[in-house]
Amino acid sequence: MSVARPLIRAPAVQALLLQGAALLLALLLEWGWTASTSLAIPPLADALLQGAIAAALSRRAGLARWWLPIQLLFPAATLLVGGLHLPPSVFLGGFLFFLLLFWSTFRTQVPYYPSLATTWRAVEGLLPSSGPVRLIDIGSGLGGLVLSLAGRHPQGAFSGIEIAPLPWLISRLRALCTGSRAQFALGDYMRLDFAQYDVVFAYLSPVAMTALWSKASAEMRPGSLLLSYEFEIDGIVPDIAINTSNKGAILYGWRI
C-alpha cells in the first residue's frame, strides 16, 4: 500500500485514470445518443468528446493547467495516428526515444525545459566576481548553460546533473567534442550535497520548488546563491528578479 499510494498520486497516473473514466462516460453518452436518435457519432467527434470530458475531469481533479490540452487532444491524436497504419517498430522506436528523453518525468513532475542564451547571460551576470565559482545546473538537459559558462570562465568549476539518459549523453558528447571542462553527471539532484556549490541553478517546475527550497536552505553555505528560471518558491520572497526576455520570463534568485 505504501508504494501504491504515491504511484496513484503521480499526475501521469491520475491523467491516465481520468482518461479511462472519460472513455467510459463518452461510450455511455454515445450509446444514449444512438439509442434515442439512431444516428452514429463519427469516430473523430467521439474522440473529441472523450478528450473534452477528460480535460474537464482533470481540471476538477486539480491537475496542472498544462495537462488540460494533453487530455483534450490525446484521444483524437491516438485515433489519427492509428489511421496511418504505421508498423509496430515505429511505435516502439518512438516509445524508446521519449522514454530516454523524459525518463522519470511521471515521478519527478519535471518535464524537459531547455533554457535560452538570454538566461545564460543573466546567470553569468550574477556569478561571484572574486575567486573561482562552483556552479551546478540541476536538470541540465543538453548542457547549454554549463557549456557556455565553462567556455567563458575557465577558472570556474561548472557542472550539470540530469536524470534522463538521452539529454545527459548528448551533453557529455558535446563536452567531449568541444574539449570543454564542463562536467555532467547522470542522476538525481536530490542526492547531491548542495554545500559543494556557490551557485545552484534550476529550471524545473512549480511542483518541485518547495522540496528544492527545503534542500537548498538546509545544505547550501551562507553567501551562496540559489537561482530558478521562471518558477518561484511559494512563500519565499526572492532577493533577485531579472527579466531575461521580452516574453516576461524571470530569473529568480535567493541568497542563502
MARLOGU-262573 format. One line per 2 residues: their letters; for each residue x, y, z of N, C-alpha, C. Coordinates in pm, 1 decimal, decimal comma, padded with zeros to 6 digits. Example, Ala and Ser with C-alpha at 12.3 -4.5 7.8 and 13.67 -1.06 7.14 Angstrom:
2
AS = 01319,0:-00569,0:00780,0:01230,0:-00450,0:00780,0:01320,0:-00330,0:00780,0; 01285,0:-00225,0:00708,0:01367,0:-00106,0:00714,0:01290,0:00003,0:00787,0
END
This chain:
256
MS = 00082,1:-00121,3:00000,0:00000,0:00000,0:00000,0:00085,2:00125,9:00000,0; 00197,4:00122,3:00074,2:00281,4:00241,1:00083,3:00344,0:00277,0:-00049,9
VA = 00366,8:00176,4:-00137,1:00421,4:00202,9:-00270,4:00311,6:00243,9:-00366,8; 00192,5:00181,0:-00352,1:00084,3:00206,4:-00446,7:00027,8:00347,0:-00432,7
RP = 00018,5:00397,8:-00310,4:-00042,9:00528,7:-00291,4:00033,9:00641,0:-00359,9; 00168,4:00652,5:-00340,6:00240,2:00757,2:-00414,2:00230,0:00739,8:-00565,0
LI = 00224,6:00614,6:-00613,0:00214,5:00591,2:-00756,6:00080,5:00642,7:-00809,1; -00027,8:00617,2:-00734,9:-00159,5:00663,4:-00777,8:-00167,7:00814,8:-00776,0
RA = -00093,4:00878,3:-00682,7:-00097,0:01023,7:-00673,8:-00012,1:01091,3:-00780,6; 00069,0:01016,0:-00853,6:00150,4:01074,8:-00960,0:00058,6:01133,1:-01067,4
PA = 00082,7:01257,6:-01112,0:-00006,2:01320,8:-01209,6:-00026,6:01239,3:-01336,9; 00078,5:01174,0:-01386,7:00064,1:01095,5:-01509,2:-00032,5:00979,4:-01489,3
VQ = -00025,5:00915,7:-01372,9:-00117,0:00805,1:-01343,9:-00259,3:00857,5:-01328,3; -00274,4:00971,3:-01258,6:-00407,0:01030,9:-01244,6:-00465,4:01067,9:-01381,2
AL = -00381,0:01124,0:-01467,9:-00427,7:01160,6:-01601,5:-00475,0:01037,8:-01678,5; -00401,9:00927,0:-01666,2:-00440,7:00803,7:-01734,8:-00573,2:00750,4:-01680,5
LL = -00590,1:00752,7:-01548,3:-00715,1:00705,8:-01488,1:-00832,6:00793,9:-01529,4; -00810,7:00924,2:-01532,5:-00917,0:01015,6:-01573,6:-00951,8:00997,7:-01721,7
QG = -00851,3:00965,8:-01801,8:-00877,3:00939,1:-01944,2:-00962,6:00813,4:-01958,5; -00936,3:00712,8:-01874,9:-01018,2:00592,1:-01877,2:-01161,4:00620,2:-01834,6
AA = -01178,3:00703,0:-01731,0:-01312,9:00740,3:-01687,7:-01385,1:00818,2:-01797,0; -01311,1:00906,1:-01866,0:-01370,7:00983,2:-01976,0:-01414,6:00890,9:-02089,1
LL = -01337,4:00786,5:-02115,8:-01374,8:00691,0:-02220,5:-01507,5:00623,8:-02186,7; -01523,5:00581,9:-02061,0:-01648,0:00517,3:-02020,2:-01766,4:00613,1:-02032,0
LA = -01748,1:00736,7:-01987,9:-01855,5:00835,7:-01997,0:-01890,4:00866,7:-02143,0; -01787,7:00876,8:-02227,7:-01812,4:00903,3:-02369,0:-01888,6:00788,5:-02434,2
LL = -01854,8:00665,6:-02397,6:-01926,0:00549,9:-02452,3:-02071,9:00548,4:-02407,3; -02096,5:00585,1:-02280,6:-02234,4:00591,8:-02231,3:-02314,1:00699,1:-02305,3
LE = -02251,6:00815,7:-02325,9:-02319,8:00922,3:-02398,7:-02346,6:00882,3:-02543,8; -02249,2:00816,3:-02604,9:-02266,0:00771,4:-02743,1:-02379,8:00669,7:-02753,6
WG = -02384,8:00577,5:-02656,1:-02491,9:00477,9:-02656,2:-02628,3:00544,5:-02640,5; -02638,5:00642,3:-02548,0:-02764,2:00712,5:-02528,4:-02806,6:00790,2:-02651,5
WT = -02710,1:00856,5:-02715,4:-02740,9:00933,5:-02836,3:-02787,5:00842,3:-02949,8; -02716,5:00732,7:-02970,1:-02751,9:00640,2:-03077,8:-02886,7:00574,9:-03052,8
AS = -02914,2:00539,5:-02927,9:-03041,5:00474,6:-02894,2:-03159,9:00568,2:-02915,1; -03139,6:00698,0:-02890,7:-03251,1:00791,9:-02898,8:-03268,8:00852,2:-03038,0
TS = -03162,6:00854,8:-03118,1:-03170,1:00921,5:-03248,3:-03143,3:00828,2:-03366,4; -03088,2:00710,2:-03337,3:-03047,4:00614,9:-03442,2:-02937,4:00671,8:-03531,2
LA = -02869,2:00775,1:-03483,3:-02758,8:00835,8:-03557,7:-02626,9:00802,2:-03488,5; -02530,2:00759,7:-03566,7:-02398,8:00726,1:-03511,7:-02312,0:00851,4:-03501,7
IP = -02231,5:00856,8:-03397,7:-02137,5:00967,4:-03380,9:-02009,3:00933,8:-03457,0; -01959,4:01022,5:-03543,6:-01832,8:00995,4:-03614,6:-01719,0:00970,1:-03515,7
PL = -01625,2:00881,7:-03550,2:-01516,8:00847,6:-03457,2:-01437,7:00968,6:-03406,9; -01408,7:01065,4:-03496,7:-01331,4:01182,2:-03454,1:-01410,9:01266,0:-03354,3
AD = -01539,3:01282,8:-03377,1:-01623,0:01356,8:-03283,0:-01629,3:01284,7:-03148,9; -01635,3:01152,6:-03154,5:-01636,7:01072,9:-03031,6:-01505,9:01091,8:-02954,1
AL = -01394,6:01093,9:-03027,9:-01264,3:01113,7:-02962,8:-01253,2:01251,7:-02900,7; -01303,5:01353,5:-02970,4:-01301,0:01489,1:-02916,1:-01391,3:01501,1:-02793,8
LQ = -01504,4:01429,4:-02794,5:-01592,2:01428,1:-02677,6:-01520,3:01367,2:-02558,0; -01453,0:01254,1:-02580,8:-01376,9:01190,8:-02472,9:-01269,6:01285,7:-02420,2
GA = -01200,6:01353,9:-02510,7:-01096,1:01446,5:-02468,9:-01150,6:01561,7:-02387,6; -01266,3:01614,6:-02428,8:-01327,5:01725,2:-02354,4:-01366,6:01680,9:-02213,9
IA = -01421,9:01560,0:-02202,9:-01458,2:01508,1:-02070,6:-01333,3:01487,9:-01985,7; -01227,1:01432,4:-02045,7:-01102,4:01410,0:-01972,2:-01042,1:01540,8:-01923,1
AA = -01046,1:01644,1:-02009,0:-00992,1:01774,5:-01969,6:-01073,4:01833,2:-01854,6; -01206,4:01820,1:-01861,0:-01291,4:01871,7:-01754,3:-01265,6:01797,6:-01623,7
LS = -01252,3:01665,6:-01630,4:-01223,5:01587,3:-01510,4:-01086,5:01622,5:-01453,1; -00989,5:01646,4:-01541,3:-00854,7:01680,5:-01496,1:-00852,5:01815,2:-01424,8
RR = -00927,1:01909,3:-01478,9:-00936,2:02039,7:-01412,2:-01002,5:02025,7:-01276,7; -01108,4:01945,2:-01271,7:-01178,5:01921,9:-01145,6:-01087,7:01854,3:-01043,5
AG = -01000,5:01764,4:-01091,8:-00910,5:01691,2:-01002,3:-00790,7:01774,5:-00957,5; -00772,2:01891,9:-01017,1:-00663,9:01979,7:-00976,4:-00531,0:01951,8:-01042,4
LA = -00530,8:01883,2:-01157,5:-00405,1:01862,6:-01229,0:-00352,9:01996,7:-01281,1; -00223,4:02004,7:-01302,9:-00161,9:02127,3:-01354,3:-00227,1:02167,3:-01487,1
RW = -00229,5:02298,5:-01512,4:-00300,7:02351,9:-01628,1:-00250,8:02293,7:-01759,8; -00119,3:02263,7:-01766,3:-00066,1:02214,9:-01892,8:-00112,8:02073,4:-01926,5
WL = -00172,7:02003,2:-01828,5:-00229,8:01872,2:-01858,3:-00358,2:01882,8:-01941,0; -00428,6:01995,4:-01932,6:-00560,5:02006,0:-01994,8:-00556,1:01989,2:-02147,4
PI = -00468,0:02061,1:-02220,6:-00464,0:02036,6:-02366,0:-00418,2:01895,4:-02401,5; -00331,7:01837,9:-02317,8:-00288,3:01699,9:-02343,3:-00407,8:01605,3:-02333,6
QL = -00485,5:01620,1:-02227,2:-00602,9:01535,7:-02208,3:-00706,7:01558,1:-02318,8; -00719,8:01682,9:-02360,4:-00818,4:01715,4:-02464,1:-00784,7:01650,5:-02597,8
LF = -00658,2:01655,3:-02635,7:-00617,7:01613,6:-02770,1:-00570,8:01469,2:-02778,7; -00544,0:01405,9:-02664,9:-00486,6:01270,9:-02666,7:-00574,1:01169,4:-02741,5
PA = -00705,4:01159,7:-02714,9:-00784,8:01059,2:-02787,4:-00787,5:01083,1:-02938,6; -00803,2:01209,9:-02980,6:-00806,5:01239,1:-03123,9:-00672,0:01208,2:-03188,2
AT = -00562,2:01242,9:-03118,8:-00429,2:01213,9:-03173,2:-00408,2:01063,8:-03186,2; -00453,1:00987,6:-03087,4:-00440,8:00841,6:-03093,3:-00519,0:00785,2:-03211,0
LL = -00639,2:00837,4:-03232,5:-00722,0:00792,7:-03345,0:-00655,4:00823,7:-03478,3; -00603,3:00945,1:-03492,9:-00543,1:00985,3:-03619,1:-00414,7:00907,4:-03648,2
VG = -00332,8:00888,1:-03545,6:-00208,8:00812,0:-03565,3:-00240,2:00666,7:-03599,1; -00342,7:00610,8:-03532,3:-00382,2:00473,4:-03563,1:-00426,5:00457,0:-03707,2
GL = -00484,5:00563,5:-03764,3:-00528,7:00557,5:-03902,9:-00416,0:00558,3:-04004,0; -00294,5:00589,1:-03959,0:-00180,6:00589,6:-04051,1:-00128,6:00449,9:-04080,3
HL = -00168,9:00351,9:-03996,9:-00128,5:00211,6:-04015,1:00024,3:00197,6:-04019,8; 00090,3:00263,0:-03928,2:00235,8:00254,5:-03920,7:00278,8:00119,2:-03864,6
PP = 00396,4:00071,0:-03902,9:00443,5:-00057,3:-03849,4:00473,3:-00046,2:-03699,5; 00461,1:-00156,1:-03626,5:00484,7:-00153,5:-03481,9:00623,1:-00101,3:-03443,7
SV = 00722,5:-00121,6:-03530,8:00858,4:-00077,2:-03499,2:00865,7:00074,3:-03482,7; 00780,9:00147,5:-03555,5:00779,2:00293,0:-03543,2:00732,1:00333,6:-03403,7
FL = 00627,2:00268,0:-03356,1:00575,6:00298,5:-03222,9:00676,2:00259,1:-03115,2; 00742,6:00145,6:-03133,7:00843,6:00103,4:-03037,9:00959,4:00203,1:-03034,2
GG = 01005,4:00246,1:-03152,1:01113,4:00343,6:-03157,9:01075,1:00475,0:-03092,4; 00951,6:00521,1:-03119,4:00904,8:00644,4:-03057,0:00896,0:00631,2:-02906,5
FL = 00846,9:00517,2:-02859,7:00837,6:00494,2:-02715,1:00974,8:00497,3:-02649,2; 01072,4:00429,1:-02709,5:01206,4:00425,1:-02651,9:01271,1:00563,6:-02653,2
FF = 01249,2:00639,4:-02761,1:01306,5:00773,9:-02768,9:01253,0:00862,7:-02657,5; 01121,4:00865,6:-02640,9:01062,5:00952,0:-02539,0:01091,1:00900,5:-02398,8
LL = 01107,9:00768,8:-02384,0:01146,9:00714,2:-02254,2:01284,2:00765,5:-02213,4; 01380,0:00763,0:-02307,4:01514,1:00811,3:-02277,9:01517,8:00962,7:-02260,0
LF = 01427,5:01033,6:-02327,6:01426,3:01179,4:-02319,1:01362,7:01227,6:-02189,2; 01249,5:01168,6:-02152,4:01175,9:01218,4:-02036,8:01193,0:01131,5:-01912,5
WS = 01232,4:01006,8:-01931,6:01266,9:00913,6:-01825,2:01166,5:00915,2:-01711,1; 01198,1:00976,3:-01594,3:01112,1:00967,8:-01476,3:01028,2:01092,9:-01456,0
TF = 00988,0:01158,4:-01565,2:00903,7:01276,6:-01552,8:00776,6:01245,7:-01474,9; 00722,1:01122,2:-01491,3:00599,1:01086,6:-01419,5:00619,5:01092,4:-01269,1
RT = 00744,1:01070,6:-01221,1:00771,1:01073,4:-01077,5:00816,6:01210,3:-01031,3; 00910,1:01271,3:-01105,1:00964,7:01399,7:-01062,6:00873,1:01516,1:-01097,4
QV = 00782,9:01497,2:-01194,3:00692,2:01601,4:-01242,2:00769,9:01721,8:-01298,6; 00888,0:01692,6:-01353,2:00971,3:01797,1:-01413,3:00995,6:01759,7:-01559,2
PY = 00915,9:01811,9:-01652,2:00940,1:01782,8:-01793,3:01065,5:01851,6:-01844,4; 01104,2:01817,8:-01966,4:01224,8:01875,5:-02024,8:01198,0:02018,9:-02067,2
YP = 01269,7:02115,0:-02004,2:01259,4:02257,0:-02036,0:01397,7:02307,7:-02075,7; 01424,6:02336,3:-02201,2:01555,0:02393,6:-02237,6:01559,0:02542,8:-02207,3
SL = 01665,8:02588,4:-02146,5:01683,2:02732,0:-02123,0:01746,0:02796,6:-02246,3; 01743,5:02930,6:-02250,2:01789,8:03004,3:-02366,7:01918,2:03081,6:-02336,3
AT = 01982,8:03130,0:-02442,1:02107,7:03204,0:-02425,9:02088,0:03331,3:-02343,5; 01970,6:03392,9:-02353,0:01944,1:03511,9:-02271,6:01948,0:03477,8:-02123,2
TW = 01901,7:03360,6:-02088,8:01907,5:03314,6:-01949,8:02051,1:03290,1:-01907,5; 02129,0:03230,1:-01994,6:02269,5:03202,9:-01962,3:02343,9:03332,3:-01931,8
RA = 02318,1:03436,7:-02011,7:02386,4:03564,8:-01989,4:02342,6:03627,5:-01856,7; 02214,1:03611,7:-01821,8:02166,5:03664,7:-01694,3:02231,3:03592,6:-01577,1
VE = 02245,6:03461,8:-01588,5:02313,2:03384,5:-01483,6:02459,1:03426,2:-01472,7; 02524,4:03443,5:-01586,3:02664,9:03484,1:-01586,7:02684,3:03616,8:-01514,5
GL = 02588,7:03708,7:-01531,0:02599,7:03837,8:-01465,8:02586,5:03831,2:-01315,1; 02538,2:03719,0:-01261,8:02521,3:03704,1:-01117,2:02632,5:03622,4:-01052,1
LP = 02727,2:03574,4:-01131,4:02835,6:03494,3:-01074,3:02923,0:03578,7:-00983,0; 02971,0:03521,2:-00873,6:03061,6:03595,0:-00784,2:03183,9:03645,0:-00860,2
SS = 03224,9:03767,4:-00830,3:03336,9:03828,6:-00902,0:03472,3:03789,2:-00844,9; 03474,8:03739,1:-00723,1:03602,2:03704,2:-00659,5:03615,7:03553,2:-00646,8
GP = 03729,9:03502,6:-00692,4:03760,1:03360,5:-00678,8:03687,5:03273,9:-00779,7; 03735,2:03150,6:-00798,5:03669,7:03057,9:-00891,4:03534,2:03013,2:-00836,3
VR = 03431,9:03016,8:-00920,5:03297,5:02983,1:-00877,6:03267,6:02837,1:-00907,2; 03188,2:02776,8:-00820,3:03142,8:02639,0:-00841,0:02991,2:02643,0:-00861,5
LI = 02947,8:02611,0:-00982,2:02806,2:02617,3:-01017,5:02759,5:02482,2:-01068,3; 02637,5:02446,6:-01030,9:02575,5:02326,5:-01087,0:02436,5:02360,3:-01137,8
DI = 02405,3:02304,6:-01253,1:02272,7:02314,5:-01313,0:02201,5:02182,7:-01284,3; 02097,1:02188,0:-01201,2:02025,6:02065,4:-01165,4:01911,5:02045,4:-01266,0
GS = 01919,6:01936,8:-01340,9:01830,6:01917,9:-01455,2:01889,2:01988,7:-01575,1; 02013,2:01953,4:-01608,8:02092,3:02031,7:-01704,8:02056,6:02007,4:-01850,5
GL = 01967,4:01911,2:-01880,0:01923,6:01890,6:-02017,6:02038,2:01863,5:-02113,1; 02045,2:01940,1:-02220,4:02150,0:01921,3:-02321,2:02278,9:01994,8:-02286,3
GG = 02282,5:02060,9:-02171,7:02407,3:02117,9:-02121,6:02441,6:02256,5:-02168,9; 02349,0:02328,6:-02231,2:02380,9:02458,8:-02289,4:02435,3:02559,5:-02189,3
LV = 02370,1:02576,6:-02075,4:02414,6:02672,9:-01975,1:02553,9:02639,2:-01924,7; 02574,6:02513,8:-01888,1:02702,7:02472,2:-01829,7:02815,9:02486,8:-01930,5
LS = 02793,3:02446,0:-02053,8:02896,0:02457,2:-02157,2:02930,2:02603,3:-02185,8; 02828,0:02688,0:-02189,4:02850,9:02829,6:-02215,4:02935,6:02893,3:-02105,7
LA = 02899,8:02868,8:-01980,9:02972,7:02929,1:-01868,7:03113,6:02872,1:-01856,6; 03128,4:02742,4:-01881,0:03261,7:02681,2:-01872,3:03354,0:02737,4:-01978,6
GR = 03300,5:02767,5:-02096,8:03382,4:02824,0:-02203,0:03424,4:02966,9:-02175,5; 03342,4:03042,8:-02104,9:03370,1:03183,8:-02080,4:03442,7:03207,7:-01948,1
HP = 03442,4:03109,2:-01860,3:03506,7:03123,6:-01729,2:03589,9:02998,5:-01699,3; 03703,6:02985,1:-01765,1:03782,8:02862,6:-01749,1:03835,2:02840,5:-01607,9
QG = 03835,1:02945,8:-01523,8:03884,8:02930,1:-01388,8:03779,6:02869,0:-01295,3; 03654,1:02864,2:-01339,2:03547,5:02811,4:-01255,1:03526,2:02662,3:-01273,9
AF = 03439,8:02608,1:-01189,8:03402,3:02466,6:-01198,9:03251,8:02460,9:-01225,7; 03216,0:02421,7:-01348,0:03076,5:02423,1:-01389,5:03033,0:02280,2:-01421,8
SG = 02922,4:02239,6:-01364,0:02876,0:02102,3:-01381,5:02724,4:02099,0:-01392,5; 02674,2:01988,0:-01441,6:02530,9:01967,5:-01453,3:02496,4:01825,5:-01413,8
IE = 02373,7:01807,3:-01370,2:02325,1:01672,7:-01339,5:02189,2:01656,8:-01405,8; 02167,5:01542,1:-01468,4:02045,5:01516,0:-01544,8:02001,3:01372,7:-01518,7
IA = 01871,8:01355,0:-01494,6:01821,5:01221,5:-01462,5:01782,9:01141,8:-01586,8; 01757,9:01210,6:-01698,1:01718,7:01142,5:-01821,7:01842,8:01104,1:-01902,8
PL = 01855,0:00978,1:-01944,6:01979,1:00932,1:-02009,3:02013,6:01002,3:-02139,8; 01913,9:01026,6:-02226,9:01945,5:01082,2:-02359,0:02000,4:01224,5:-02349,6
PW = 01936,4:01317,8:-02280,5:01995,9:01451,5:-02267,5:02133,1:01448,6:-02200,8; 02148,6:01362,2:-02099,8:02280,0:01352,0:-02033,0:02386,9:01307,0:-02132,2
LI = 02356,5:01204,8:-02213,6:02454,1:01154,2:-02310,5:02490,0:01261,9:-02411,5; 02390,2:01335,7:-02457,9:02416,9:01442,4:-02554,9:02506,8:01549,8:-02494,0
SR = 02480,4:01587,3:-02369,3:02563,5:01689,2:-02304,8:02706,7:01640,3:-02286,0; 02722,5:01513,7:-02251,4:02857,0:01456,6:-02237,2:02931,6:01458,6:-02370,7
LR = 02862,4:01421,4:-02477,2:02925,8:01420,4:-02608,9:02961,7:01562,0:-02652,8; 02876,1:01658,1:-02621,9:02905,9:01797,4:-02656,8:03031,5:01845,1:-02584,9
AL = 03045,3:01808,6:-02458,9:03163,9:01848,3:-02382,8:03289,4:01783,0:-02439,4; 03279,0:01654,5:-02474,0:03394,7:01583,5:-02528,9:03435,2:01639,7:-02664,9
CT = 03336,0:01667,3:-02748,9:03365,8:01714,2:-02885,1:03423,2:01855,6:-02886,7; 03390,3:01935,1:-02787,4:03439,4:02073,4:-02782,9:03559,2:02090,4:-02690,2
GS = 03599,3:01983,6:-02623,1:03710,9:01992,9:-02529,6:03678,2:02075,7:-02406,6; 03551,5:02083,8:-02371,5:03508,7:02165,2:-02257,4:03545,5:02097,9:-02125,4
RA = 03571,4:02182,3:-02025,1:03597,7:02132,0:-01889,4:03468,3:02109,0:-01811,8; 03355,7:02135,2:-01873,3:03227,1:02113,3:-01807,7:03208,7:01965,9:-01774,0
QF = 03147,3:01940,3:-01658,9:03124,8:01804,2:-01613,0:02974,3:01777,0:-01607,0; 02934,9:01656,4:-01649,1:02793,9:01619,4:-01647,5:02777,9:01482,9:-01581,5
AL = 02683,4:01475,3:-01486,6:02657,1:01351,1:-01415,1:02515,5:01304,5:-01446,0; 02499,3:01172,6:-01447,1:02367,5:01112,2:-01465,2:02314,2:01074,0:-01328,5
GD = 02202,8:01133,9:-01288,0:02149,1:01100,3:-01156,7:02046,3:01200,1:-01108,4; 02006,9:01184,3:-00983,7:01902,7:01264,4:-00919,0:01969,1:01372,7:-00834,0
YM = 01936,2:01500,1:-00859,4:01999,1:01609,5:-00784,9:01965,1:01605,9:-00637,2; 01857,2:01539,5:-00599,1:01821,3:01532,6:-00457,4:01924,3:01453,4:-00376,2
RL = 02008,0:01377,1:-00444,3:02111,9:01300,3:-00374,6:02244,5:01376,3:-00365,5; 02250,2:01496,6:-00421,6:02370,9:01578,4:-00413,9:02378,4:01650,4:-00279,7
DF = 02498,9:01691,8:-00244,9:02519,6:01780,2:-00131,0:02539,6:01921,3:-00186,4; 02440,3:02007,9:-00169,7:02447,6:02142,5:-00224,2:02555,0:02227,5:-00158,2
AQ = 02610,8:02182,2:-00047,3:02716,7:02258,8:00019,3:02842,4:02267,7:-00066,4; 02852,9:02185,5:-00169,6:02971,2:02186,9:-00256,4:02972,1:02303,9:-00354,3
YD = 02860,3:02377,2:-00364,8:02846,0:02473,2:-00474,2:02820,3:02614,8:-00423,1; 02872,4:02710,3:-00499,7:02845,7:02852,1:-00472,0:02713,4:02896,0:-00532,1
VV = 02679,0:02836,9:-00647,2:02555,9:02870,8:-00717,6:02487,7:02742,1:-00761,6; 02358,2:02732,4:-00733,4:02275,9:02622,1:-00782,5:02169,6:02682,7:-00873,8
FA = 02167,0:02637,5:-00999,7:02069,3:02687,1:-01097,6:01967,2:02578,5:-01125,0; 01839,5:02618,7:-01129,6:01731,7:02522,8:-01153,8:01634,2:02579,1:-01256,6
YL = 01592,8:02492,3:-01348,2:01481,0:02523,1:-01437,1:01393,5:02398,4:-01433,5; 01308,2:02391,3:-01332,7:01235,7:02268,7:-01302,0:01087,2:02283,0:-01335,1
SP = 01004,4:02286,6:-01231,5:00860,3:02305,4:-01247,6:00806,2:02355,2:-01114,5; 00686,7:02413,5:-01113,2:00631,5:02462,9:-00986,6:00620,7:02354,7:-00879,4
VA = 00594,7:02230,3:-00922,2:00576,0:02121,4:-00827,1:00702,6:02093,5:-00746,4; 00819,3:02114,5:-00806,2:00945,5:02077,0:-00742,5:01004,2:02184,9:-00652,1
MT = 00947,7:02304,8:-00651,9:01015,4:02417,6:-00589,1:01017,7:02412,0:-00436,6; 00912,8:02364,2:-00373,9:00910,4:02358,1:-00226,9:01018,3:02263,9:-00174,5
AL = 01028,0:02145,4:-00235,2:01130,3:02049,5:-00193,1:01269,8:02102,8:-00223,3; 01285,5:02173,9:-00334,5:01416,0:02231,6:-00367,3:01457,7:02333,9:-00262,4
WS = 01366,0:02418,4:-00218,8:01398,7:02518,0:-00117,9:01436,4:02452,2:00014,9; 01365,1:02348,4:00052,6:01397,4:02278,2:00177,8:01540,1:02223,4:00173,3
KA = 01577,8:02166,4:00060,2:01712,3:02110,5:00045,7:01816,8:02221,2:00041,5; 01790,5:02325,3:-00036,7:01888,3:02433,2:-00051,9:01909,9:02507,7:00079,8
SA = 01803,5:02539,7:00150,1:01817,8:02615,3:00275,4:01885,4:02532,7:00383,4; 01874,9:02400,4:00373,9:01938,2:02313,8:00474,2:02084,8:02286,5:00442,4
EM = 02124,1:02287,5:00314,6:02257,0:02241,5:00276,5:02349,7:02350,7:00224,1; 02297,7:02450,7:00157,3:02385,5:02549,6:00094,9:02450,6:02638,4:00200,5
RP = 02573,8:02677,1:00173,6:02651,6:02756,0:00268,4:02607,4:02901,9:00266,8; 02626,0:02972,9:00378,3:02594,7:03116,7:00380,7:02672,6:03190,9:00272,1
GS = 02603,1:03278,9:00201,2:02665,3:03353,7:00092,9:02647,6:03290,1:-00043,4; 02597,8:03166,2:-00048,6:02575,1:03100,6:-00178,1:02442,2:03147,6:-00236,8
LL = 02416,2:03106,7:-00361,4:02304,0:03161,9:-00435,9:02224,1:03050,1:-00502,6; 02093,1:03051,7:-00481,4:02002,5:02959,8:-00548,9:01928,1:03037,8:-00657,2
LS = 01934,8:02989,3:-00780,5:01869,0:03054,4:-00893,5:01762,5:02962,4:-00951,9; 01649,9:03020,8:-00989,8:01542,6:02945,5:-01054,6:01488,6:03027,4:-01170,6
YE = 01486,1:02966,3:-01285,8:01431,9:03034,0:-01404,6:01282,7:03006,0:-01414,7; 01204,4:03111,3:-01418,0:01059,1:03111,6:-01436,3:00978,7:03076,0:-01312,1
FE = 01025,8:02984,3:-01229,1:00941,8:02933,6:-01121,8:00986,5:02987,1:-00985,8; 00889,7:03045,7:-00912,0:00916,5:03098,7:-00778,8:00898,0:02990,9:-00672,9
ID = 00935,1:03025,6:-00550,4:00914,3:02938,8:-00435,0:00801,8:02999,2:-00352,1; 00696,4:02924,5:-00332,4:00580,5:02975,3:-00259,1:00620,5:03021,0:-00119,1
GI = 00584,7:03144,0:-00087,3:00606,7:03195,7:00046,2:00745,6:03249,0:00073,0; 00836,5:03238,9:-00024,8:00974,1:03287,1:-00006,6:00998,5:03398,9:-00107,6
VP = 01016,9:03520,8:-00057,1:01036,7:03635,9:-00146,0:01176,9:03630,0:-00206,4; 01190,2:03636,6:-00337,3:01324,5:03631,0:-00397,9:01403,6:03758,6:-00372,0
DI = 01534,5:03743,9:-00358,6:01623,8:03859,5:-00345,0:01655,6:03920,2:-00481,2; 01640,2:03839,5:-00587,0:01673,4:03881,5:-00723,4:01558,7:03844,5:-00816,0
AI = 01523,7:03931,9:-00906,1:01425,2:03902,1:-01010,5:01466,4:03977,8:-01136,2; 01511,0:03904,9:-01237,6:01562,8:03964,6:-01360,5:01477,5:03920,0:-01477,3
NT = 01426,8:04016,2:-01553,6:01353,0:03986,0:-01675,9:01454,0:03953,6:-01785,1; 01455,9:03827,9:-01829,5:01559,7:03783,8:-01923,2:01517,2:03792,4:-02069,0
SN = 01389,6:03821,1:-02097,0:01345,7:03828,0:-02236,7:01222,8:03916,5:-02246,8; 01186,7:03948,0:-02370,2:01067,5:04030,1:-02391,7:00938,6:03951,3:-02373,9
KG = 00949,3:03822,6:-02343,7:00831,4:03740,5:-02317,8:00796,6:03736,8:-02168,8; 00873,2:03808,9:-02088,1:00842,0:03817,4:-01946,2:00897,1:03704,8:-01861,9
AI = 00988,8:03623,3:-01915,2:01048,1:03515,5:-01837,1:01144,5:03573,2:-01734,3; 01127,4:03533,8:-01608,3:01202,9:03591,9:-01497,4:01302,7:03490,8:-01441,8
LY = 01422,8:03540,7:-01412,4:01522,7:03461,9:-01339,7:01517,5:03507,7:-01193,9; 01481,8:03415,9:-01103,2:01471,0:03447,5:-00961,3:01594,8:03398,4:-00887,3
GW = 01631,3:03469,5:-00781,6:01745,9:03430,8:-00702,0:01722,5:03452,0:-00554,4; 01775,0:03359,5:-00474,5:01766,7:03367,8:-00328,7:01907,0:03355,5:-00271,4
RI = 01948,3:03451,3:-00193,1:02079,4:03445,5:-00126,5:02063,3:03370,3:00005,7; 02143,9:03272,2:00023,1:02134,5:03187,4:00142,8:02208,0:03252,9:00259,4
END
